[in-house]
């Protein structure tokens, strides 16, 4: 199909499509004449993935380029690609080197030990977790660590559901792409659900029905 | 304290502190002479909150300003402030008006009904959830809706833990600030945990230990 048709099907403007090609997010179409390129269903699918990561996942263009390179890198063992794809989603933050950082790091190590998680204590996700806990500690919410096991059980439940879905529904060749979609969009799904469940839980706790927002 | 001391205590550079004051995120210090201002512990605490929302929560300065206005707005019923604080965290995205959007919206309505959640079907969190599900549908993962109840149970568990923590640990005057911290940093905590649990679940499923990342 021509770029105009690709644009119509996906709702992405032609100049934006050309920008994604220049940035290496989308492979170029096959040239059918000096100034006309032909695009396939594979382009359409990749374009939808880019838009989902951008619009729903909130990833930046540079982060998407990195994730897509991991998706396209053949011959890497599944769990390594899984690691690479998800590690690259971790934000980079200002580093602190204080008591809260040390305590939070220790708490994360103990949690991983206690849950028997087969994961590296030095992984980027563990570092992200420690960073969030340290920030809470600095705000006077070190006691939040007491609910970590509730969070961990909920996270295990979600991870089982995710992997079960992948195992049942996904062809091997789509595994890595699905992991990226599941990690980024699944995060958006869970975060929205948590906010809904908060409204419900606080309505029950405070005995009120939420009124229409004003 | 002077601005230099505030900077030393929080690790935030003086020009950055002055920028936050100009942007209305941080109240100005009390002028003790024409070019010297005095800051209090309240300033220090607010500054730590700003940094946590920025560094760990990944919020933009404009979003933080909105959230802090909700925190500082007195006399609003708790659940309304809760609503306002969390609603403002929802991202604004490109809108679609297609079959996937309609199906996802219906699925969210049914989920809220089925779980008996006391929440508004037209709330921003419900819209965010529908948007994420619609994006998955467009990528061929409409079947992901089958695991929504697993996600919902995990979200309920996390929400109960959050509200339990607030109920046990938090003074009424800190309630709104804690809600903001819990929503933004709690999200970072859960997302990092989900990634850790994924590594563990896939190590179990594929029968491998994750190797050190290369």
Contacts between the chains, C-beta under 8 A, distances in Angstrom:
chain1	res1	chain2	res2	distance
A	11	B	94	7.8
A	11	B	96	6.8
A	45	B	139	7.4
A	45	B	140	7.8
A	48	B	138	5.3
A	48	B	139	5.5
A	49	B	139	6.1
A	51	B	94	7.6
A	51	B	135	7.6
A	52	B	135	4.1
A	52	B	136	7.6
A	52	B	138	7.2
A	52	B	139	6.0
A	55	B	93	4.5
A	55	B	94	5.1
A	55	B	131	7.8
A	55	B	135	6.9
A	56	B	93	6.5
A	56	B	131	6.0
A	56	B	132	5.0
A	56	B	135	4.6
A	58	B	91	5.8
A	77	B	208	7.6
A	78	B	202	7.3
A	78	B	206	6.2
A	79	B	199	7.5
A	79	B	202	5.5
A	79	B	203	6.6
A	79	B	206	6.0
A	79	B	208	5.8
A	79	B	210	5.5
A	80	B	210	8.0
A	80	B	211	7.2
A	80	B	213	7.4
A	80	B	214	7.7
A	82	B	198	7.1
A	82	B	199	7.2
A	82	B	202	5.8
A	83	B	199	6.8
A	83	B	210	6.4
A	83	B	213	5.5
A	84	B	213	7.3
A	86	B	195	5.1
A	86	B	198	6.8
A	86	B	199	7.9
A	87	B	213	6.8
A	89	B	195	7.8
A	90	B	192	7.8
A	90	B	195	7.8
A	91	B	58	5.7
A	93	B	55	4.5
A	93	B	56	6.5
A	94	B	11	7.9
A	94	B	51	7.6
A	94	B	55	5.2
A	96	B	11	6.8
A	112	B	196	7.1
A	115	B	200	7.7
A	117	B	196	5.9
A	117	B	197	7.0
A	117	B	199	7.5
A	117	B	200	4.2
A	118	B	199	7.2
A	118	B	200	5.0
A	118	B	203	4.1
A	118	B	204	6.9
A	118	B	209	5.8
A	118	B	210	6.7
A	119	B	196	5.1
A	119	B	199	4.3
A	119	B	200	5.3
A	119	B	203	7.3
A	119	B	210	6.3
A	120	B	199	7.8
A	120	B	210	6.2
A	120	B	212	6.7
A	120	B	213	7.5
A	123	B	196	7.1
A	123	B	199	6.9
A	123	B	210	7.9
A	123	B	213	7.3
A	125	B	192	4.9
A	125	B	193	7.8
A	125	B	195	3.8
A	125	B	196	4.8
A	125	B	199	7.2
A	126	B	192	7.4
A	126	B	196	6.3
A	128	B	188	6.8
A	128	B	191	7.6
A	128	B	192	4.1
A	128	B	195	7.7
A	129	B	189	6.2
A	129	B	192	3.7
A	129	B	193	6.2
A	129	B	196	6.9
A	131	B	55	7.8
A	131	B	56	6.0
A	131	B	188	7.8
A	132	B	56	5.0
A	132	B	185	5.2
A	132	B	188	4.0
A	132	B	189	4.7
A	132	B	192	6.4
A	133	B	189	6.7
A	135	B	51	7.7
A	135	B	52	4.1
A	135	B	55	6.9
A	135	B	56	4.6
A	135	B	185	5.8
A	136	B	52	7.6
A	136	B	181	6.7
A	136	B	185	5.3
A	136	B	189	7.9
A	138	B	48	5.3
A	138	B	52	7.1
A	139	B	45	7.4
A	139	B	48	5.5
A	139	B	49	6.2
A	139	B	52	6.0
A	139	B	181	5.8
A	140	B	45	7.8
A	141	B	169	7.8
A	141	B	178	7.1
A	141	B	181	6.2
A	141	B	182	8.0
A	143	B	165	7.4
A	143	B	169	5.3
A	144	B	165	6.2
A	144	B	182	7.8
A	144	B	186	7.9
A	144	B	189	8.0
A	146	B	165	7.2
A	147	B	161	4.2
A	147	B	162	7.3
A	147	B	164	7.2
A	147	B	165	5.2
A	148	B	189	7.8
A	150	B	157	6.1
A	150	B	158	6.8
A	150	B	160	7.5
A	150	B	161	3.6
A	151	B	158	6.1
A	151	B	161	6.6
A	151	B	186	8.0
A	151	B	189	6.2
A	151	B	190	5.7
A	151	B	193	5.6
A	152	B	193	6.0
A	152	B	197	7.5
A	153	B	157	6.5
A	154	B	154	3.9
A	154	B	155	7.4
A	154	B	157	4.4
A	154	B	158	4.8
A	154	B	161	7.9
A	154	B	190	7.2
A	155	B	154	7.4
A	155	B	190	6.4
A	155	B	193	3.9
A	155	B	194	4.8
A	155	B	196	7.2
A	155	B	197	4.3
A	156	B	197	5.1
A	156	B	200	7.8
A	156	B	201	7.6
A	157	B	150	6.1
A	157	B	153	6.5
A	157	B	154	4.5
A	157	B	157	7.5
A	158	B	150	6.8
A	158	B	151	6.1
A	158	B	154	4.8
A	158	B	194	5.6
A	158	B	197	7.1
A	159	B	194	6.3
A	159	B	197	3.6
A	159	B	198	5.0
A	159	B	200	7.1
A	159	B	201	4.3
A	160	B	150	7.5
A	160	B	201	6.1
A	161	B	147	4.2
A	161	B	150	3.6
A	161	B	151	6.6
A	161	B	154	7.9
A	162	B	147	7.3
A	162	B	198	6.6
A	162	B	201	7.4
A	163	B	198	7.4
A	163	B	201	4.6
A	163	B	202	6.2
A	163	B	205	5.5
A	164	B	147	7.2
A	165	B	143	7.4
A	165	B	144	6.2
A	165	B	146	7.2
A	165	B	147	5.2
A	167	B	205	6.8
A	169	B	141	7.8
A	169	B	143	5.3
A	178	B	141	7.1
A	181	B	136	6.7
A	181	B	139	5.7
A	181	B	141	6.2
A	182	B	141	8.0
A	182	B	144	7.8
A	183	B	195	7.1
A	183	B	198	7.2
A	185	B	132	5.2
A	185	B	135	5.9
A	185	B	136	5.3
A	186	B	144	7.9
A	186	B	151	8.0
A	186	B	194	7.7
A	187	B	191	5.4
A	187	B	194	7.1
A	188	B	128	6.8
A	188	B	131	7.8
A	188	B	132	4.0
A	189	B	129	6.2
A	189	B	132	4.7
A	189	B	133	6.7
A	189	B	136	7.9
A	189	B	144	8.0
A	189	B	148	7.9
A	189	B	151	6.2
A	190	B	151	5.8
A	190	B	154	7.2
A	190	B	155	6.5
A	190	B	190	7.0
A	190	B	191	7.9
A	190	B	194	7.0
A	191	B	128	7.6
A	191	B	187	5.4
A	191	B	190	7.9
A	191	B	191	7.5
A	192	B	90	7.8
A	192	B	125	4.9
A	192	B	126	7.4
A	192	B	128	4.1
A	192	B	129	3.7
A	192	B	132	6.4
A	193	B	125	7.8
A	193	B	129	6.2
A	193	B	151	5.6
A	193	B	152	6.0
A	193	B	155	3.9
A	194	B	155	4.8
A	194	B	158	5.6
A	194	B	159	6.3
A	194	B	186	7.7
A	194	B	187	7.0
A	194	B	190	7.1
A	195	B	86	5.1
A	195	B	89	7.7
A	195	B	90	7.8
A	195	B	125	3.8
A	195	B	128	7.7
A	195	B	183	7.1
A	196	B	112	7.1
A	196	B	117	5.9
A	196	B	119	5.1
A	196	B	123	7.1
A	196	B	125	4.8
A	196	B	126	6.3
A	196	B	129	6.9
A	196	B	155	7.2
A	197	B	117	7.0
A	197	B	152	7.4
A	197	B	155	4.3
A	197	B	156	5.1
A	197	B	158	7.1
A	197	B	159	3.6
A	198	B	82	7.1
A	198	B	86	6.7
A	198	B	159	5.0
A	198	B	162	6.7
A	198	B	163	7.4
A	198	B	183	7.2
A	199	B	79	7.5
A	199	B	82	7.3
A	199	B	83	6.7
A	199	B	86	7.9
A	199	B	117	7.5
A	199	B	118	7.2
A	199	B	119	4.3
A	199	B	120	7.8
A	199	B	123	6.9
A	199	B	125	7.2
A	200	B	115	7.7
A	200	B	117	4.2
A	200	B	118	5.0
A	200	B	119	5.3
A	200	B	156	7.8
A	200	B	159	7.0
A	201	B	156	7.6
A	201	B	159	4.2
A	201	B	160	6.1
A	201	B	162	7.4
A	201	B	163	4.6
A	202	B	78	7.3
A	202	B	79	5.5
A	202	B	82	5.7
A	202	B	163	6.3
A	203	B	79	6.5
A	203	B	118	4.1
A	203	B	119	7.4
A	204	B	118	6.8
A	205	B	163	5.5
A	205	B	167	6.8
A	206	B	78	6.1
A	206	B	79	5.9
A	208	B	77	7.6
A	208	B	79	5.8
A	209	B	118	5.8
A	210	B	79	5.5
A	210	B	80	7.9
A	210	B	83	6.3
A	210	B	118	6.7
A	210	B	119	6.4
A	210	B	120	6.2
A	210	B	123	8.0
A	211	B	80	7.1
A	212	B	120	6.8
A	213	B	80	7.4
A	213	B	83	5.7
A	213	B	84	7.4
A	213	B	87	6.9
A	213	B	120	7.6
A	213	B	123	7.5
A	214	B	80	7.6
